[in-house]
């Protein structure tokens, strides 16, 4: 891991343009969708179980 840190003329660190691990976008969308479904079920009262 001897990657050299690139800096622009302002001295800010530039992010190296490498592609992330394959399938990251699909995994993000799946996790995001499951989170939305979970939150919608929780706020609708189906997951409360206590009857509050």
JODALIN-V282653 format. One record per residue. N is the residue number from 1. RES is the residue in one letter. PHI is phi in whole degrees, -180 to 180 (NA if undefined). PSI is psi in whole degrees, 0 to 359 (999 if undefined). Layout:
N/RES/PHI/PSI  N/RES/PHI/PSI
This chain:
1/X/NA/57  2/X/-101/51  3/X/-77/135  4/X/-83/139  5/X/-81/124  6/X/-94/137  7/X/-127/144  8/X/-85/187  9/X/-68/339  10/X/-85/354  11/X/90/6  12/X/-81/146  13/X/-76/131  14/X/-94/140  15/X/-80/134  16/X/-69/139  17/X/-91/72  18/X/-110/154  19/X/-80/139  20/X/-72/179  21/X/-62/146  22/X/-65/141  23/X/86/7  24/X/-66/324  25/X/-69/317  26/X/-65/319  27/X/-64/321  28/X/-63/314  29/X/-64/321  30/X/-64/313  31/X/-65/320  32/X/-64/316  33/X/-65/317  34/X/-64/323  35/X/-65/317  36/X/-64/317  37/X/-62/316  38/X/-62/314  39/X/-65/321  40/X/-67/322  41/X/-68/320  42/X/-66/317  43/X/-78/342  44/X/-82/347  45/X/99/359  46/X/-73/335  47/X/-101/3  48/X/-70/309  49/X/74/339  50/X/-93/343  51/X/73/30  52/X/-76/999
